Amino acid sequence: MSTVSFEKDIAPLFNQFRASMMWRLDLTKYDDVKQNADMVLAQIQGGMPPPPYPPLTKQQVAMFQAWINQGFPK
């Protein structure tokens, strides 16, 4: 897998839900997501976002995991 970046790959995953959902942290801000990456990963593995939105795909979850494994590239 190529390098996964926050700006290009990760923020857009969550930005689509930003206008209509309230989060405990801003999932479109690098520092918030990096500091809470394990919790975010657990949530998306468990089916986040909640209905009425479809959960992230296995490929999207794998991309988030790759971003963590690659050391959180911006």
C-alpha positions in Angstrom: 0.0 0.0 0.0 1.3 3.5 -0.8 1.7 6.1 1.8 -1.6 7.2 3.4 -1.7 10.9 4.3 -4.1 12.6 6.7 -4.9 15.5 4.3 -5.5 13.4 1.2 -6.9 10.2 2.6 -8.0 10.3 6.3 -9.7 13.7 6.8 -12.0 13.1 3.8 -13.2 9.9 5.4 -14.7 11.9 8.2 -15.3 15.2 6.6 -18.4 13.8 4.8 -20.1 13.4 8.2 -18.9 16.6 9.8 -21.9 18.9 9.0 -24.5 16.7 10.5 -22.8 14.9 13.4 -21.3 16.0 16.8 -18.1 14.3 17.9 -16.2 14.4 21.1 -13.2 15.5 19.0 -12.8 17.0 15.5 -12.1 14.1 13.2 -11.0 16.4 10.5 -8.1 17.8 12.6 -4.8 16.0 12.4 -3.8 16.4 16.1 -7.2 15.3 17.4 -7.3 12.2 15.3 -3.6 11.3 15.9 -4.0 11.7 19.7 -7.1 9.5 19.6 -6.2 7.1 16.8 -6.6 3.9 18.8 -10.1 4.9 20.0 -11.1 6.1 16.5 -9.8 2.8 15.0 -11.9 0.8 17.6 -15.0 2.9 16.7 -14.7 2.5 13.0 -13.9 -1.2 13.3 -17.2 -1.5 15.3 -19.3 0.1 12.6 -18.9 3.9 12.9 -20.4 6.1 11.8 -23.8 5.3 13.3 -27.0 5.1 11.3 -28.3 6.5 9.1 -24.8 6.6 7.6 -23.3 3.4 6.3 -20.3 2.2 8.2 -16.9 2.7 6.7 -15.8 -0.1 4.4 -13.2 -2.7 5.2 -10.9 -0.9 2.8 -11.4 2.4 4.5 -10.7 0.9 7.9 -7.6 -0.8 6.5 -6.5 2.6 5.1 -6.9 4.1 8.6 -4.9 1.3 10.1 -2.2 1.7 7.5 -2.0 5.4 8.4 -1.3 4.5 12.0 1.2 1.8 11.0 3.0 4.3 8.7 3.5 6.7 11.6 0.6 9.2 11.0 1.8 11.0 7.8 0.3 14.4 7.4 
